[in-house]
């Protein structure tokens, strides 16, 4: 394998994939796709404790997936790039197709 490709994959995994390795972080991204929110609003919307939401937001910030901007007493979080939602939607479509294929295989193997 080409060393440049290996390095790029390692960098991609460290920056993006590890940020997406938790369901709650993905839900935060989808929520922030709708509008910028502060940690309290996100916690309330997702039904998560505020410290948990804050930890997830730190991971997402560290990975460059969200940005934080102060507005008076609150810090509002925003997606850095809308394409992350497109990538997540694409992954969901792949998973959906895979699951449908598995269902079809199961049905065909149980039919007389």
N, C-alpha and C positions, 0 to 999 in steps of 0.2 A: 504494500500500500504506500502511496506517495506520502512523504512526511508532511508536506503542506496540507494535504487533505486531512491527515490525522490531527494536526494542530488545529485546523479549522473546526473539526468535529469536537475536539476537546474544549475549545473556546465556546462554541455554540452550546454545548451541554452545560458548561459552567455558568454561562450568562443567561440562557433562556430556559433550557429544559429543567434545570434544578429549581428555577422559579415557578415552573408549572407543575411541579411534582406533588402538589397538594390541592385537593379539591376546593378547599376554601379560598386559596389564592386564585384559582380559575374563576370561582364565583365572584370574587372581588373585581377581577378584570372585567367580567361581563357587566357587573353593576356599574363600574366606572365608565364603561362604554356609553352608558345612557347619559350620565352627567357627573361633574366633579362633586365629591362629597368629603366631609371630614370623618375622622375616625368614629365619632359617636353616631353619626348618621349611618355609616357603613355597618357598625355593630348592631344597631337597632334593625336595620333592613335585613341583615343576614341572620340575626338571632345568635350572634356570637358574643362572648365576653369581650369587653374593650381591650384588655391586655393581649388577648389572642389576635384580635384584628390588628392591633399595633405591631405585633411581631410579624404577622404576614405582610403588612405594608412595608416594614423594614426590609424584608427579603425582596419584595418586588422593587423597592427603590434601589437596593444594592445591585439588583440585576438589570437596572435601567428600564424596567417595564412600566413604572409609574413615576411621576414627578410630584413634588410637594410644594405648594405655594402658601405662604402665610397671608391671611386676611384678618387683620386685627388680632383677636385672641385665638382664632381657629386656623388650622392648617388643612387646606383642601388638596385632595389627591386627584390626579388626572392621568389618563393613559398617555404614554410618551409616543406611541405609534399605533394607529388604528389597525395596522396590518396584523398585529398579534391576534385580534379577534377573527380576522379572516383565516389565519393559520389554525386557530382553535376550531373554527367552523369546518374547515377542511378536514381536520383530524376527526371531528365528530362524524362527518359524512363517511369517511373511510371506515370508522368503527361501525356505523349503522349498516353499511353494505356488507361488512364481514359478518355481523350478527344475522342479517337476513339470509346470507348464503348458508350459515350454519343451521338456521331454522329449516331452510329448503332441504338441506342434506338430511336432517333428522326426519323430516316428513317423508322424504322419498325412501328412507331406510325402514320406516315403520309401515308403509303402505303395502297391502297384499299384492 
